[in-house]
Amino acid sequence: MRVVKVCRACDRIIGEIELDDLTNANSDPIMDIVGNVSYTLCPGCLNDMETEPKGVFH
């Protein structure tokens, strides 16, 4: 069964994933599945919501 991946922040359709692929070790830990829709964050929203600083200051 195919599941549609949708960004939970901007509601953009990211793609599709086979339900059997969710059981492997490479599955996304922040993915929530509701019916035939999988809610996760797209790379753009994930980058915008990143809270750790990118630079290291001494």
N, C-alpha and C positions, 0 to 999 in steps of 0.2 A: 504494500500500500504506500502510495506517495503522500508525503506531508509537505505543505508549503511553509517555507521559512519566511517570517515577517519580523521586521525590526519593531521592538516594543516601544521605542521612543519616537520614531518618525513614520511608522506604519508603511515603510517601503518594503516591497517584496524583494527578498534577497535571493531566493531560488527554491529549489525543491530538494528533498532528501528522501531516500527510501527508508521506511520504518525499520527494516532489518539492519541498516547501517548505524542506528542509534545504540545498538548493543555492543559495538566494538570499543576498543580502548581510546579511539580518537574522537569520541563524542564530546559535544560542548557541554560543560557542567552548568552553564547558566541558561540552558534551553528549557522552556516550559512548553509542554504539549497539551493542547486543548482541542480535542476532535481531530480534524485534519490540518490544524495550523500549529506550527511550532514558533513560539515567540522567543527571540534572542535579540542581540544588539548587532547592528551592522558595523563594519569597521569605522565608518565616519563618526557615528554616535559614540562608539566605544572610545575613540580617540578624544572626542570632545568631553566625555565624562571622566576621563582619567584624572585621578586625584593626586597621584604621586608626582613630585616634581621631576622633570627630565634632567635637570642639571644638578650637579653635586657641588655644594659650596663648602669650603674649608674655613 
